[in-house]
Amino acid sequence: AAEKSDGYSAMLAPRELPPPRTWPVPPQN
């Protein structure tokens, strides 16, 4: 999986990868 896939990989593993700059992600503190 590409690490810089504009949020694609972020959807697959949002817990392992940082939120993409394409869409805002609610803080999971």
C-alpha positions in Angstrom: 0.0 0.0 0.0 1.3 3.4 -0.9 2.0 5.6 2.1 1.3 8.7 0.2 -2.0 7.7 -1.5 -4.0 10.9 -0.8 -5.9 9.3 2.0 -6.4 5.9 0.4 -4.0 4.1 2.7 -5.3 6.4 5.5 -8.7 4.8 5.0 -7.1 1.3 5.2 -5.1 2.0 8.3 -6.0 5.4 9.9 -4.6 4.2 13.2 -1.1 3.6 11.8 -0.9 6.4 9.3 -1.4 10.2 9.9 -4.5 12.0 8.5 -4.1 13.0 4.9 -4.2 16.7 3.8 -7.1 16.1 1.5 -9.8 15.7 4.1 -10.1 16.7 7.8 -10.1 14.0 10.4 -11.8 14.4 13.9 -9.3 14.2 16.8 -9.2 10.8 18.4 -7.6 11.9 21.7 
